[in-house]
Amino acid sequence: MITVTPQVLSLGTFNRLKGEVFPISFYGMGILIQVAMLFAQDASLLTGVGGWAGAGLLGLVLGWLLMRHLPAKDQQIKDFIESKDMLVKDMITEFKGALHLVVTHCRDENLLARKEYREQTETLRSLWSCFLESSKRELAEKGLTK
């Protein structure tokens, strides 16, 4: 059993190198008093008379930890992993669906753009061919062709 001495409860700390006493804050003083009181307690109240596996408080806590808390924690971790896996699978499925929609839309837009380009090219080709024919006729009428 540790007893609380006046040295433990003093309001200062001794600096061995310089021989000075530095004051301890009241917060630090409270911690020192709590630690001293903790060590001053009778240990048989916590552990029980028969040792750590006896019928004392520590034996009950260790039994609860071993029989109840750890298996429940394992089940909680398994449930968390399974729910995360299901969420990831749902996200992957949703992403694939959205990607399919985007690819289909882009393919349709590309086909439409190609079709419009071909139509415009044909229109320009027909206009240029008409222009060339009319230019050839005008040159032929003026007698400037060979």
JOLINHU-V374511 format. One record per pair of residues at least 24 apart in sequence whose ideal C-beta (glycine too) atoms are under 10 Angstrom apart, sorted by the first residue. I is the first residue (numbers start at 1). J is the second residue. D is the distance in Angstrom with one decimal. If there is no record, write none. Layout:
I_J_D ; I_J_D
//
This chain:
1_39_8.2 ; 1_40_6.4 ; 1_41_8.6 ; 1_42_7.4 ; 1_43_8.8 ; 2_35_9.5 ; 2_36_6.9 ; 2_37_9.4 ; 2_38_9.1 ; 2_39_4.2 ; 2_40_5.4 ; 2_41_9.3 ; 3_36_8.6 ; 3_39_9.4 ; 3_40_6.7 ; 4_32_9.5 ; 4_33_7.7 ; 4_36_4.8 ; 4_37_7.2 ; 4_39_9.0 ; 4_40_6.3 ; 5_36_8.6 ; 8_32_6.2 ; 8_33_8.0 ; 8_35_8.8 ; 8_36_5.2 ; 8_39_10.0 ; 9_33_7.0 ; 9_36_7.7
//
